[in-house]
Amino acid sequence: MDVLLAISLTLLELGALAAFLFVEGLNSWAARGLPVRGQRARQYKMLTISTAVLSASCYGFYRADLLWTALTQALLGIPLTLILMASLAKDARRPITRRRDRARLVRERRRIRDSQREGSPPAHMVVDVHEIVEASEPTEVVVYGRVTFRRWT
């Protein structure tokens, strides 16, 4: 009886998970690759609720001495919990990297703006063209469009 209950509950839970993923896939297909509103929230709710239900049922089956059923509930809960943790970690990384990238862009813009204030062209637009000659100072500066070349003569 214990094994039969374990098999039937496992099939029922896997069927519900497959049905949820099928419906979410249909929503994504209907959106033709565009983001679907609320998809992540539904995914998190499904993973959280299913993990909680599996944990509670595992405890209940263990207390009722249905060990095989409790074991299958625990084994189904482990991958769902890992998937939930991985997806939450991935989504938590996005604002951190966005903030870091934004700070880098601000630093670059400040550097460019500060170099323009000094009267010289921006540092990223200056290209030194060296010809091996005995002169130590550039004698001629030629501007082509937005790029400044320093000629060594």
Beta strands, then each sheet from edge to edge (+ up, - down):
strand 1: 126-129
strand 2: 140-144
strand 3: 147-151
sheet 1: 1+ 3+ 2-
end
